[in-house]
Every structure is written in structure tokens, then in C-alpha cells.
């Protein structure tokens, strides 16, 4: 009579557990990072929408002859009246914020259209540090188009 044991030995089980532990240590940071990457992608996408809207408003302002930098004229975009600075939307809620669609995910902070250095921040509301997960839209000047500065350290 032969006595054959079936199953795994203790050493085999320990080796499998160690391998699974190593794999989980390597894979876990990649899954944790995905939410940050997703927030950055949302922010980059919204920045692209803002750039496109800004350029389209500028083309409409050029056609209407409203590219003056000394005053802040308005232009009708759909049903909204958008305040301009040098032919581009002003960096405040009556300017760039009226040219893009957004939901509660974004918060507009600050904003002014006076002087040469007006800017507004668009923060991602659900970020761990919204103050450092944002787009800064700085007003156009007579020598350049508006600038978009993306900050993702808090995403």
C-alpha cells in the first residue's frame, strides 16, 4: 500500500504568498496614482476648452472690430454678453467663464479685467489641494494673447 499525500507543502504556500506580496507592493502605487492622473486629464481637457473658446471669441471680436485694449467692450456669444480685453474674454466670471460650459467640479476664484495683469483661477473642486490643481487664465495684452498656466501639484 502506497501512502501518497496530495496538496501543497508549507514551503510552496509560503513562496506563493511572498510572490503575491511582491506583486501587490509593485501594483498598488499604480492604482493609487490613477485618480491623480484622471484629475489632471480633466483639468487639461478643460484648459483645451478654454483655449478654444478664447480663440473663437477673439475671431468674433476681430470681425466685429472690438479688439481695443483701452476699453472693455462686450460681445454677444449665444445668449451671453461676454466682456473683452484686447479682443479676448476678460479673466472674470463675465468674461471667460461665460464662454465655456462647466459644472460643480470647477470653482472660479478671483478674476478682474482691470489693468494689464488681470487673471482668474479655475480650480478642480474634488482635488486633494484645489489651490494647486488649477488653471490660471491671465488677460490678453496688446502684444500677446491670454496665457493659460496649468498647476497640477495638488491633483
C-alpha positions as a printed NumPy array, in Angstrom:
array([[  0.   ,   0.   ,   0.   ],
       [  1.376,   3.347,  -1.079],
       [  0.703,   6.371,   1.047],
       [  0.553,   9.384,  -1.376],
       [ -0.128,  12.817,   0.054],
       [ -1.932,  15.372,  -2.061],
       [ -1.904,  19.147,  -1.702],
       [  0.771,  21.764,  -1.272],
       [  3.65 ,  21.716,   1.123],
       [  4.162,  24.538,   3.6  ],
       [  7.165,  25.876,   1.687],
       [  5.174,  26.036,  -1.568],
       [  2.424,  28.027,   0.136],
       [  4.936,  30.447,   1.658],
       [  6.602,  31.005,  -1.729],
       [  3.222,  31.789,  -3.366],
       [  2.324,  34.215,  -0.558],
       [  5.684,  36.012,  -0.893],
       [  5.251,  36.325,  -4.678],
       [  1.715,  37.723,  -4.243],
       [  3.018,  40.183,  -1.641],
       [  5.735,  41.43 ,  -4.008],
       [  3.231,  41.829,  -6.856],
       [  0.829,  43.787,  -4.659],
       [  3.596,  46.143,  -3.495],
       [  4.565,  46.822,  -7.112],
       [  0.995,  47.166,  -8.447],
       [ -0.645,  49.155,  -5.604],
       [  1.078,  52.507,  -6.315],
       [ -0.004,  52.326,  -9.948],
       [ -3.655,  52.003,  -8.933],
       [ -3.358,  54.765,  -6.346],
       [ -1.894,  57.13 ,  -8.971],
       [ -4.799,  56.626, -11.378],
       [ -7.118,  59.072,  -9.579],
       [ -4.489,  61.802,  -9.73 ],
       [ -3.946,  61.154, -13.443],
       [ -7.702,  61.331, -14.009],
       [ -7.959,  64.72 , -12.28 ],
       [ -5.021,  66.046, -14.316],
       [ -6.692,  64.832, -17.527],
       [ -9.946,  66.594, -16.592],
       [ -8.028,  69.795, -15.929],
       [ -6.1  ,  69.551, -19.211],
       [ -9.332,  68.931, -21.1  ],
       [-10.959,  71.988, -19.534],
       [ -7.891,  74.055, -20.39 ],
       [ -8.3  ,  72.994, -24.027],
       [-11.961,  74.068, -23.929],
       [-10.959,  77.444, -22.511],
       [ -8.293,  77.933, -25.198],
       [-10.726,  77.08 , -27.973],
       [-13.456,  79.321, -26.571],
       [-10.993,  82.181, -26.13 ],
       [ -9.785,  81.889, -29.725],
       [-13.322,  81.679, -31.126],
       [-14.396,  84.763, -29.171],
       [-11.3  ,  86.557, -30.464],
       [-12.218,  85.751, -34.073],
       [-15.721,  87.08 , -33.478],
       [-14.28 ,  90.226, -31.83 ],
       [-11.978,  90.817, -34.806],
       [-14.927,  90.577, -37.193],
       [-16.909,  92.996, -35.01 ],
       [-13.961,  95.407, -34.641],
       [-13.856,  95.04 , -30.847],
       [-10.161,  94.456, -30.179],
       [ -9.476,  97.719, -28.321],
       [ -7.24 ,  97.327, -25.239],
       [ -8.133, 100.716, -23.717],
       [-11.75 ,  99.774, -23.004],
       [-13.525,  96.554, -22.125],
       [-16.253,  96.2  , -24.745],
       [-18.738,  93.338, -24.72 ],
       [-19.716,  90.91 , -27.428],
       [-22.723,  88.633, -27.679],
       [-21.86 ,  84.912, -27.611],
       [-25.047,  82.916, -27.907],
       [-27.29 ,  84.304, -25.168],
       [-24.379,  85.601, -23.074],
       [-22.766,  89.027, -23.115],
       [-19.003,  88.477, -22.759],
       [-16.66 ,  91.254, -21.578],
       [-13.499,  91.549, -23.675],
       [ -9.916,  92.619, -23.076],
       [ -7.882,  93.257, -26.244],
       [-10.365,  91.145, -28.212],
       [-10.232,  88.144, -25.872],
       [-12.538,  87.26 , -22.965],
       [-11.676,  89.052, -19.728],
       [-10.404,  86.883, -16.87 ],
       [-13.501,  87.155, -14.688],
       [-16.91 ,  85.483, -14.438],
       [-18.429,  87.87 , -17.028],
       [-15.638,  87.038, -19.459],
       [-14.025,  83.631, -19.94 ],
       [-16.441,  81.905, -17.535],
       [-19.352,  82.734, -19.858],
       [-17.673,  81.104, -22.85 ],
       [-17.281,  77.541, -21.521],
       [-19.687,  75.024, -20.043],
       [-18.794,  73.731, -16.603],
       [-20.392,  72.015, -13.637],
       [-19.81 ,  71.928,  -9.878],
       [-16.449,  70.213, -10.449],
       [-14.861,  73.607, -11.077],
       [-14.677,  76.711,  -8.892],
       [-13.777,  80.131, -10.302],
       [-11.596,  82.098,  -7.878],
       [-10.728,  85.78 ,  -8.189],
       [-10.819,  87.462, -11.528],
       [-10.563,  91.003, -12.76 ],
       [-10.244,  92.727, -16.071],
       [ -8.593,  95.919, -14.964],
       [ -5.018,  96.74 , -15.776],
       [ -2.596,  94.577, -17.665],
       [ -2.312,  91.654, -15.248],
       [ -5.868,  90.514, -14.627],
       [ -6.242,  86.791, -14.003],
       [ -8.695,  84.181, -12.749],
       [ -8.118,  80.7  , -11.331],
       [-10.255,  77.717, -12.232],
       [ -9.826,  75.115,  -9.502],
       [-10.812,  71.475,  -9.588],
       [-13.177,  71.165,  -6.632],
       [-12.593,  67.49 ,  -5.736],
       [ -8.792,  67.647,  -5.777],
       [ -6.873,  66.961,  -2.55 ],
       [ -5.43 ,  70.504,  -2.776],
       [ -7.665,  72.59 ,  -5.104],
       [ -5.409,  75.653,  -4.766],
       [ -2.673,  73.668,  -6.546],
       [ -4.892,  71.833,  -9.016],
       [ -5.94 ,  74.704, -11.235],
       [ -5.764,  76.64 , -14.464],
       [ -4.79 ,  80.304, -14.3  ],
       [ -6.146,  82.403, -17.15 ],
       [ -4.269,  85.696, -17.486],
       [ -5.695,  88.503, -19.604],
       [ -4.562,  89.353, -23.09 ],
       [ -2.33 ,  92.341, -23.666],
       [ -1.829,  94.434, -26.726],
       [  1.287,  92.388, -27.534],
       [  0.042,  88.868, -26.804],
       [ -2.919,  86.552, -26.44 ],
       [ -4.068,  85.448, -22.984],
       [ -1.977,  82.833, -21.202],
       [ -3.058,  79.59 , -19.584],
       [ -0.967,  78.218, -16.716],
       [ -1.705,  74.703, -15.523],
       [ -0.775,  73.751, -11.93 ],
       [ -1.129,  70.036, -11.12 ],
       [  0.926,  69.544,  -7.932],
       [ -2.25 ,  69.326,  -5.833],
       [ -4.174,  66.97 ,  -8.08 ]])
